[in-house]
Amino acid sequence: MSIILQWVSFWLSLLVLPLLLLGVIRKLKARLQNRIGAPITQPFLNFFKLMNKTETISETSSWLFRTTSVINLASVLLVAFLAPWLSYQPAIPGDDLFLVIYLLALVRFFTILSSLDTASPFGTFSSAREATLSLLVEPAMVLSLIALALSQHSTSLSKIFAFLPEISLASLPLWLLAGAGLFISSLCELSRMPIDDPTTHLELTMVHEAMIIENSGKNLALTELSYALRMAVLFGLCAQCFLHALCCIWHPNVLQQSLLSVVFLFLVGFATALVEATAVKLPWRTAPNFIAYGLTMSLLAAFVAIAQGSLK
């Protein structure tokens, strides 16, 4: 695949896939619950509708509240360019896994500051929960990526997720465990079920939705877009792990890898819809128990990577 075709395909995917994935998850969740649900294109319609609406801004808010959505969108766009969440994505220098983790933490930091800036009691309440969740989930996400970095002896994400001519069958457990750890961590990072219910209207039980409850108009549109893009990137990394696990058994060509990366991305979305349609929201005190499953998967992946390195 030529570099021009790679960039064109990536730009089209960047513009379409995030909101489309969000619409597919909502539609699948509705169908699994015997509801018709909104059309798949509803996130696109909501985005353009919000861009044409006026904003309602709290009198206590400062410049931080108005600029957070732009800062977060710029940070997530940088993550989308650095993290190889699609197999046909062109490699960019400086794609270090720790840089990506810090950029995601920067998005969370500004979101928390924005929710505190409005002096909303719900925003303050949810910000404390968001900070606690980040403290619990970051080790699992970092360990999953470090386990993969150990196997490739590099922290460059393009090298970690590169499709080698022959991937050994012995790498299958590593990719599966790392993918499972990333998936569980992503559900917590994105405040989805069973940690948080994105469709609830009870502010006292919400995490992410209560943090952006004061956003409206263009501010809310950019916030929702950055969330959808962050979800696509995190789920894309999970999909790449499972795709590499498949490549340990079957070696597809470049075109097949490109198609499978999109298919696996929507399969991860289907798994998310299945979890949200069947699981119940966990009480706050038991949420760390669920995060512990992701941490366990990440630790097992790290042990497998260390064992494979010692045997070489």
C-alpha positions in Angstrom: 0.0 0.0 0.0 1.5 3.4 -1.0 2.1 6.1 1.5 -0.5 8.4 -0.2 -3.2 5.7 -0.1 -2.3 5.1 3.6 -2.8 8.7 4.5 -6.0 9.0 2.6 -7.4 5.9 4.1 -6.3 7.0 7.6 -7.9 10.4 7.3 -11.2 9.0 6.1 -11.1 6.5 9.0 -10.3 9.3 11.4 -13.3 11.3 10.2 -15.8 8.5 10.0 -14.9 5.6 12.3 -15.1 7.2 15.8 -18.7 8.5 15.6 -19.7 5.5 13.5 -18.4 3.1 16.2 -20.3 5.0 18.8 -23.5 4.7 16.8 -23.0 1.0 16.2 -22.4 0.3 19.9 -25.6 2.2 20.8 -27.6 0.4 18.1 -26.3 -3.0 19.1 -27.0 -2.4 22.7 -30.6 -1.3 21.9 -31.2 -4.4 19.8 -29.8 -6.7 22.5 -32.3 -5.1 24.9 -35.2 -5.6 22.4 -35.4 -1.9 21.6 -35.2 -0.3 18.2 -32.8 2.3 19.2 -31.5 5.4 17.4 -30.0 5.1 13.9 -26.3 4.3 13.5 -25.8 7.8 12.1 -27.3 9.5 15.2 -23.9 10.6 16.7 -23.2 12.5 13.4 -26.6 14.2 13.6 -26.0 15.1 17.2 -22.6 16.6 16.5 -23.9 18.9 13.7 -27.0 19.8 15.8 -24.8 20.8 18.8 -22.5 22.8 16.6 -25.4 25.0 15.6 -26.7 25.5 19.2 -25.8 28.3 21.5 -23.9 27.7 24.7 -25.0 28.1 28.3 -22.0 29.0 30.4 -21.8 29.2 34.2 -21.1 32.6 35.7 -18.4 31.0 37.9 -16.5 29.4 35.0 -13.3 30.8 33.6 -11.3 30.5 30.4 -10.4 27.0 31.4 -14.0 25.7 30.9 -14.2 27.1 27.4 -10.8 25.9 26.2 -10.8 22.4 27.8 -12.8 20.8 24.9 -10.3 22.2 22.4 -7.3 21.1 24.4 -8.7 17.6 24.9 -9.6 17.2 21.2 -6.1 18.3 20.1 -4.5 15.9 22.6 -6.7 13.0 21.5 -6.0 13.8 17.8 -2.3 13.6 18.6 -2.9 10.2 20.3 -4.8 9.0 17.3 -1.8 9.9 15.0 0.7 8.3 17.4 -1.1 5.1 18.5 -1.3 2.4 15.8 -5.0 1.7 16.3 -5.4 0.8 12.5 -3.0 -1.5 10.7 -2.8 0.8 7.6 -2.0 3.9 9.7 1.3 5.6 8.6 4.0 5.4 11.3 5.0 8.8 12.9 8.3 9.3 14.7 8.0 9.8 18.5 5.2 7.2 19.0 6.4 6.2 22.4 3.9 4.3 24.6 4.7 6.5 27.6 3.9 9.6 25.6 0.5 8.2 24.7 -0.2 7.3 28.3 0.7 10.8 29.4 -1.4 12.4 26.7 -4.4 10.4 27.9 -3.7 11.5 31.5 -3.5 15.1 30.2 -7.1 14.7 28.8 -8.3 13.4 32.1 -6.6 16.2 34.0 -8.2 19.0 32.0 -11.6 17.3 32.1 -11.4 17.2 35.9 -10.3 20.8 36.0 -13.1 21.8 33.7 -15.7 20.1 35.8 -14.4 21.8 39.0 -14.2 25.2 37.3 -18.0 25.4 37.0 -18.5 24.9 40.7 -21.1 22.2 40.1 -21.6 19.8 43.0 -22.1 16.9 40.5 -19.0 17.8 38.7 -17.0 17.9 41.9 -18.4 14.6 43.0 -17.7 12.8 39.7 -14.2 14.4 39.4 -13.2 12.7 42.7 -14.4 9.3 41.3 -12.6 9.9 38.0 -9.4 10.6 39.7 -9.8 7.4 41.8 -10.5 5.3 38.7 -7.5 6.7 36.9 -5.3 5.8 39.9 -6.6 2.2 39.7 -6.7 1.6 36.0 -3.5 3.2 34.7 -1.2 0.4 36.1 -3.2 -2.2 34.2 -3.1 -0.3 30.9 0.6 0.5 31.3 1.5 -3.1 32.1 -0.3 -4.4 29.1 1.7 -2.1 26.8 4.9 -2.8 28.6 4.4 -6.5 28.3 4.2 -6.1 24.5 7.2 -3.7 24.6 9.3 -6.3 26.4 8.7 -8.8 23.6 9.8 -6.3 20.9 12.6 -4.7 23.0 11.2 -1.2 22.2 8.7 1.3 23.5 7.9 2.5 20.0 4.2 1.6 19.3 4.8 1.2 15.6 7.5 -1.4 16.3 5.4 -3.1 19.0 2.4 -3.5 16.7 4.3 -4.1 13.5 3.2 -7.1 11.5 6.3 -9.3 11.2 6.6 -11.7 8.3 6.3 -14.7 10.6 4.8 -14.3 14.1 5.5 -17.3 16.3 2.7 -19.3 17.7 4.3 -18.9 21.1 3.3 -15.2 21.1 -0.4 -16.1 21.0 -0.9 -16.1 24.8 0.9 -12.7 25.1 -1.3 -11.0 22.6 -4.5 -12.5 24.0 -3.7 -11.6 27.6 -2.5 -8.1 26.6 -5.7 -7.5 24.5 -7.9 -8.7 27.4 -6.1 -6.4 29.9 -6.4 -3.5 27.5 -10.1 -4.1 26.9 -11.0 -4.2 30.6 -8.8 -1.1 31.2 -10.5 0.7 28.3 -14.0 0.1 29.7 -12.8 1.7 32.9 -10.9 4.5 31.1 -14.0 5.4 29.1 -16.3 5.1 32.1 -18.5 2.4 30.5 -20.4 -0.5 32.0 -20.0 -2.1 34.5 -18.0 0.9 36.0 -20.4 3.6 34.8 -23.6 3.7 32.8 -23.3 6.2 30.0 -27.1 6.3 29.4 -28.2 7.0 33.0 -29.7 10.3 34.1 -28.9 9.9 37.8 -26.1 12.4 38.5 -25.1 10.8 41.8 -24.2 7.5 40.0 -22.5 9.0 36.9 -18.8 9.5 36.4 -18.1 10.8 32.9 -21.5 12.2 32.1 -21.7 14.2 35.4 -18.3 15.8 34.6 -19.6 17.3 31.4 -23.1 18.1 32.6 -22.4 21.8 32.3 -21.2 21.6 28.7 -23.5 22.7 25.9 -23.5 23.7 22.3 -20.2 23.7 20.5 -18.4 22.9 23.7 -20.4 19.7 24.2 -20.0 18.8 20.5 -16.2 18.9 20.7 -16.2 17.0 24.0 -18.3 14.2 22.6 -16.1 14.1 19.5 -13.0 13.8 21.6 -14.6 11.0 23.7 -15.6 9.1 20.5 -12.1 9.4 19.1 -10.5 8.3 22.4 -12.8 5.3 22.4 -11.9 4.4 18.8 -8.2 4.6 19.6 -8.4 2.5 22.8 -10.7 -0.1 21.2 -8.4 -0.1 18.1 -5.4 -1.0 20.2 -7.4 -3.9 21.7 -8.4 -4.9 18.2 -4.8 -4.8 17.1 -3.8 -7.2 19.9 -6.4 -9.7 18.9 -5.5 -9.3 15.2 -1.9 -10.1 16.1 -3.1 -13.1 18.0 -4.9 -14.3 14.8 -1.7 -13.6 12.8 0.1 -16.2 15.0 -2.1 -18.8 13.4 -2.9 -17.3 10.0 -0.7 -14.9 8.0 -2.9 -12.5 6.0 -1.6 -10.1 3.4 -1.5 -6.3 3.7 -5.0 -5.8 2.3 -6.5 -8.4 4.5 -4.8 -6.9 7.5 -6.3 -3.5 6.7 -9.8 -4.9 6.4 -9.5 -7.1 9.5 -8.3 -4.2 11.6 -11.6 -2.4 10.9 -13.6 -5.6 11.4 -11.9 -6.4 14.7 -12.5 -2.8 15.8 -16.2 -3.3 15.4 -16.0 -6.7 17.0 -14.6 -5.0 20.1 -17.5 -2.6 19.9 -19.9 -5.5 19.7 -18.3 -7.0 22.8 -18.8 -3.6 24.6 -22.4 -3.5 23.6 -22.9 -7.1 24.8 -21.3 -6.2 28.2 -23.5 -3.1 28.5 -26.7 -5.0 27.5 -26.2 -7.9 30.0 -24.1 -6.5 32.9 -25.3 -4.3 35.7 -23.6 -1.3 37.1 -21.3 -2.3 39.9 -21.5 -0.6 43.3 -18.7 1.9 43.8 -17.0 -0.2 46.5 -16.8 -3.3 44.2 -15.5 -1.4 41.1 -11.9 -2.1 42.1 -12.6 -5.8 42.0 -13.5 -5.5 38.3 -10.4 -3.4 37.6 -8.3 -6.1 39.3 -9.3 -8.5 36.5 -7.6 -6.2 34.0 -4.6 -5.8 36.2 -4.3 -9.6 36.5 -4.4 -10.1 32.7 -1.7 -7.4 32.3 0.5 -9.1 35.0 0.1 -12.5 33.3 1.0 -10.9 29.9 4.1 -9.4 31.6 5.1 -12.7 33.0 4.7 -14.4 29.6 6.8 -11.7 28.0 9.6 -12.2 30.6 9.4 -15.9 30.3 9.7 -15.7 26.5 12.6 -13.3 26.8 14.5 -15.6 29.2 14.0 -18.6 26.9 15.6 -16.9 23.9 
